[in-house]
Amino acid sequence: MKEHFFQCPYCWGEISMLLDSSILNQTYIEDCEVCCNPIEIDARFSYEELVEFSAISLEQ
């Protein structure tokens, strides 16, 4: 597991998340631990190193 820090796209609060580096490509929805809004998380790993990460709001 890798801890990753990033800013919420809604409230701009810094949050952390544990990412499973054994899963190379991950896309899922996670609620912000500060404001509770849903965030689409997209993480890509290569050789257990995080090579790409995005946290996108689901606002329309």
N, C-alpha and C positions, 0 to 999 in steps of 0.2 A: 504494500500500500504506500502511496506517495501523497503527502499533504501538499495541497496547492492553494495559494491565496490569490483572490481576485476581487474586483469591485462588482457589486450588484448593479445591473443596468437600470434598475428602478430608483433605488435610494442612494446609490453610490457608496454604501457602507462596505467596508472590507470584510469579506467572509472567507472561511477556509473550508476545504472539502478534502476528504480522503478519496483518492482515485486508485482503482485496482489496476496496476501496471501489467498484470497478466492478460488483460483483455485489450487487444491492440486498438480496436476502433469502438468507441462508445458514444452513443447519443441517447439522452434521456432527459426527463423533466425533473427538476428539483426545486423546492420552495426556498426562497431566501430566508436565512435564519434571523435576519433583522426585521424585514418588512413583510415577510410571508408571501410575496408575489412569486408566481411560477417563472422559472428560468430554464431555457433549453441549453443543456450542457452538451458540448461536443469535444471529445478528447481523443487524441491519437498518440499512440506510443510506438516507439521503435527501440528494440533491445532494452526494454523496461525504462526508457527515458521518455518523458513527455516532450513531444515534438510539435504538437499543435493543440491549442485550447481556445474555445470560445464560449462565452456566456451571453446569450441573446434573450432579450425580453420577448414575451409572447403577445405584446400589445398589437392591435391591428391598426 
